Amino acid sequence: MHENVSSGWEKITNGVHQGLILGTLLFLIYINDLPMATDNDSKVVLFARDSSIVITGPNQEGLQIVLNKTLSGINTWFKANFLSLNLKKTYYLQFQTKILILCFCASQYKVK
């Protein structure tokens, strides 16, 4: 209350006003448990508002299985936390030794 003037109470369904430092802090607290949505086959790296997932494996088939399992777990976490994964801003980068480097847009793949 400031100088005996106050605002009325309103129900907040979700979100924080964009641009506030509080929003960034709350986002970091909010997303801090995202790594628990994955298993030991992947490593989630959080930095500010960016997230990376590192998956390693000896062959393409194994990587694809782990990638699908990881994306499914993350998608479940997003839904449970009333968030959505923006597939237009989601990419994965695949490194292969001595052969080639590929970059794919995740929007080419369907996430259930």
C-alpha positions as CSV (number, residue, x, y, z in Angstrom):
1,M,0.0,0.0,0.0
2,H,1.4,3.4,-1.0
3,E,-0.1,6.6,0.5
4,N,-3.3,4.7,1.5
5,V,-3.9,3.7,-2.1
6,S,-4.0,0.0,-3.1
7,S,-4.9,-2.0,-6.1
8,G,-7.6,-4.6,-6.2
9,W,-6.8,-8.3,-6.0
10,E,-6.9,-10.2,-9.3
11,K,-6.3,-13.9,-10.0
12,I,-3.1,-14.5,-11.8
13,T,-3.3,-17.7,-13.9
14,N,0.4,-17.8,-15.0
15,G,3.3,-15.6,-16.1
16,V,5.2,-12.6,-14.9
17,H,5.4,-9.2,-16.7
18,Q,8.2,-9.4,-19.3
19,G,11.3,-7.3,-18.7
20,L,11.4,-7.4,-15.0
21,I,14.4,-8.8,-13.1
22,L,12.0,-10.7,-11.0
23,G,10.8,-12.5,-14.1
24,T,14.3,-13.8,-14.9
25,L,14.8,-14.9,-11.3
26,L,11.5,-16.7,-11.1
27,F,12.1,-18.3,-14.5
28,L,15.5,-19.7,-13.2
29,I,13.8,-21.1,-10.1
30,Y,10.9,-22.4,-12.2
31,I,13.1,-24.3,-14.7
32,N,15.7,-25.5,-12.2
33,D,14.1,-28.9,-12.0
34,L,14.0,-29.5,-15.7
35,P,17.1,-31.8,-15.5
36,M,15.0,-34.2,-13.4
37,A,12.7,-34.8,-16.4
38,T,15.5,-36.7,-18.1
39,D,17.4,-39.8,-17.1
40,N,21.1,-40.6,-17.0
41,D,21.4,-41.0,-20.8
42,S,21.3,-37.2,-21.2
43,K,22.7,-34.1,-19.5
44,V,20.7,-30.9,-19.2
45,V,22.8,-27.7,-19.1
46,L,20.9,-24.5,-18.0
47,F,22.3,-21.1,-18.5
48,A,20.2,-18.0,-18.0
49,R,17.2,-18.4,-20.4
50,D,18.9,-21.1,-22.6
51,S,18.9,-24.8,-22.2
52,S,21.0,-27.4,-23.8
53,I,20.8,-31.2,-23.7
54,V,23.9,-33.3,-24.3
55,I,23.4,-36.9,-25.4
56,T,26.3,-39.2,-26.4
57,G,26.3,-42.6,-27.9
58,P,28.3,-45.0,-30.0
59,N,25.8,-45.2,-32.9
60,Q,22.9,-43.4,-34.7
61,E,20.2,-45.8,-33.6
62,G,21.0,-45.5,-30.0
63,L,21.2,-41.8,-30.2
64,Q,17.8,-41.6,-31.8
65,I,16.2,-43.8,-29.1
66,V,17.7,-41.7,-26.3
67,L,16.8,-38.4,-28.1
68,N,13.1,-39.5,-28.5
69,K,13.0,-40.6,-24.9
70,T,14.6,-37.4,-23.7
71,L,12.3,-35.2,-25.8
72,S,9.3,-37.1,-24.5
73,G,10.3,-36.6,-20.9
74,I,11.0,-32.9,-21.4
75,N,7.7,-32.4,-23.3
76,T,5.8,-34.1,-20.3
77,W,7.7,-31.7,-17.9
78,F,6.7,-28.7,-20.1
79,K,3.0,-29.7,-20.1
80,A,3.0,-30.3,-16.3
81,N,4.4,-26.8,-15.8
82,F,2.0,-25.1,-18.2
83,L,4.8,-24.4,-20.7
84,S,5.3,-25.2,-24.4
85,L,8.4,-26.0,-26.3
86,N,8.8,-23.7,-29.3
87,L,9.9,-26.1,-32.0
88,K,10.7,-23.2,-34.3
89,K,13.5,-22.2,-31.9
90,T,14.5,-25.7,-31.0
91,Y,17.5,-27.3,-32.8
92,Y,19.8,-30.1,-32.3
93,L,23.3,-30.5,-33.5
94,Q,24.9,-33.8,-34.2
95,F,28.6,-34.4,-34.3
96,Q,30.1,-37.5,-35.9
97,T,33.8,-38.2,-35.9
98,K,35.6,-38.1,-39.2
99,I,32.4,-38.2,-41.3
100,L,30.2,-35.1,-41.2
101,I,28.4,-32.6,-39.0
102,L,24.7,-32.3,-39.4
103,C,22.2,-29.7,-38.0
104,F,18.5,-30.4,-38.0
105,C,15.6,-28.2,-37.0
106,A,13.5,-30.0,-34.3
107,S,10.2,-28.8,-36.0
108,Q,10.8,-31.6,-38.6
109,Y,10.1,-34.1,-35.9
110,K,6.8,-34.8,-34.1
111,V,6.8,-34.6,-30.3
112,K,4.0,-36.6,-28.7
